Amino acid sequence: MQKNLYLIIILFSLTSCYTYQVKKTVDPAADNKQESKKSGVPVNTTSTQMKSTTAGSQSTNSQQTPIPINIQEKLAPNKKFKIDVDGRSYKIIVDKWESDSLVAHPINNPKKILKFHKNQINGDKIAEKRFSQPIADIITVVAYAGIGVLIYSLIR
């Protein structure tokens, strides 16, 4: 029992609160609809109806054509990313952009230099390393529970 508890505590202490998360692209048409709902200001109904019909036709057009992703803006220098290039996944730190080529190095090997053309990188699977609050909360609760069990077993 005690060995299992120690093993669990060690495993949770090795767990990182940082995860790779893909940024969700924001649809500007959806933002405009949400802002109009939040404002609650009464406007002329005929102009609202005309705007809604034009907005409806624009929203169907925007849903059919995806918004182009600018990979150079997403991959900022000196940040950690997980990218997908030609079916392979890389965890990299971006060094710089040389015209259309990304110069980076793997996280564990700073001496190795990787170069990728921006057309090789899958823009939908670019994940940035970010702090994950839910994971941090879980680790905190488990650590407190482990400390509580440890104190209880010492007192008993």
N, C-alpha and C positions, 0 to 999 in steps of 0.2 A: 504494500500500500504506500509506504513512505518513498520507495524507489520510484514508483509511478508518479507520485506527486512532484518529486524533484525533476523527473524527466519532462513533465508538462511545463513546469516553471522555466526550465532551461529552453524549451522549444518556444515558449512565448517571449522570452527575453531576446531570442534571435530573430523574431518576426519584425519586419519593418513596417512603419506606418506610411511609407511612401509607396504608391502604386502608379502604374502607367495607365492614364485615362485619356480616351479619345475625346477631343473637344467636339461638342455638338454644334453644327452650323445653325445659325439663326435665320429664319425666314422673315424678311422684312415685311411681307404682306400680313403675316400672322401678328407681328408686333403692332402694326397699325390698327388691326381689329381689336386687340387687347387694350390699346391706349384709348380708343373711342369708347369702349365699355367702361373703363375706369373713370373717364372724365365726367360722365353723367350730365353734361351740359346739353339742354334742349336746343335743337337746331331745326331749321326749316325742313319739313318732311319731304318735299319734292326734291330738294337738293340732295337729301340723304338717300332717297331712292335712286336717283341718277348715279350717285357715287357708288352705291352698293352694286348696281348692275355693271358699272365699269370695273369696280374692284373685283367682282365675281369673275368677269372675263379675264382680268389680269391675273387673278390667283390661279385659274386653270392653266394659263400659259406658263406661269412661273413654276407650277408643279411639274409640267411636262419637260421643261428645260432646266437641268440642274445648274446651280450656281457654280461657276468655275472656282476651283480652289487654288489660291496662290500659295504654292508650296514654299517659296522663298520667304514669305512673311510668317508662315507657321513655324518654320525651322530657324529659330533665332540662335545666334552664336552663344556659346558657353552655357547651353542648357542641355539637359538629358532627355533623349527621346527614344522611343521604340518605333522603328520604321519597318515597312515590308517592301523589299526590293526583289523583284523577279521571283516571288514565292518564298524567299528566305527572310527571316526576321532578324533584325540587328538592334542591339541596344547600344546607342552611340552618344557621344558628346559632340555637338556641332562646333567645328572650328571656324569655318568661314565659307562664303560662297565665292567661287571663281567663275564669273559670267553665269553659265547655266549648270555648272557642276558644284555639287556639295562636297566639301572636304571635311571629313570627320574622323574620329578615332573611336574604337570600342571602349566601353567603360573600364574594362579590366586590363586593357593593354594600350596605354597612351603612346607607345612607340610606333604602333602599327597605324598606317594612314589608309583610310578608305575614301574612294572617290566614286560618287554616283551622279549620273545625269538626272536632271529633274524629271524627265519623262520615264525613267526607270522606277521612281518612287511612287508607291500607291498612296495617293493623297487622302483616301478614306480611312486608312489604317495608321495614321500618324498619331502616336500616343505620347503625351508629355508626362514626365514624372512629376507627380503632385502629392501633397499631403492628403491623406484620407482620414477624415475625422471619425467615421464609424469604426474603422479598424483600431484607431487609437483609443476610442471609448471601450471597445471590447477588451483590448489588452489591459487597460486600466482596471476594469471590473474584475478580470481574471487575476490580476496581480493582487488587488485588495482581498479577493476571496482566498487566494493562496496564503497571504499574510495572516488572514484571520484563522485559517485552518492551522497554520504553523503555531500561532499563539495559543490556540485551543489545545493542540497536542502537547505543547510545552507545559501548560498549566495543569493539564490532566495527568 
